């Protein structure tokens, strides 16, 4: 995203006059979420200053500072230390644009996991493959999410998921860890569920994609 991110962290870039992170925060706030942890690394002081405005709302907002970029799983593991967890929590990447994301369904999905799929370690939201990821990431077989193979059609991971805290139990706080290998291990044990979303979604990973969204 350079040169845009030389002075502005990606979650604070604007789409239609609204910062990327605020699209998520508003969706969470409108749907009854009260505890939010925001991970930050590059230019993190700007993120902290921005999200502080939400402390006057119903949110309990905490920030998890990564002294070294910890990758997704490492960042989630560190952020978990600030949460009051019994089992599952929801996370979404700060640099995706999905204005119609179904935040209103998260609580119900968690309840279904607890009752009907108590051994599940993750529930992933998948989308149709964008031009920049035509091969996709994973495959959906009913509710089961599987690693892709050459035979089946694939989908792209949206960057949003519901995770059980046990998925990250092997990671030490402050350790760098990628999410995909951990998910694939859980998939091999049939412990990852998910669904395909039919909503507008963009991984805002280049200045060109951001400009297109703002047209």
Secondary structure, 3 states (H helix, E strand, C coil): CCCHHHCCCHHHCEECCEEHHHHHHHHHHHCCCCEEEEEECCCHHHHHHHHHHHHHCCCEEEEEECCCCCHHHHHHHHHHCCCCCCCEEEEECCCEECCCCCHHHHHHHHHHHHHHCCCCCEEEEEECCCHHHCCCCEEEECCEEEECCCCCCCEEEEEEEEEEHHHHCCCCCCCCCCHHHHHHHHHHCCCEEEEECCCCCEECCCHHHHHHHCC
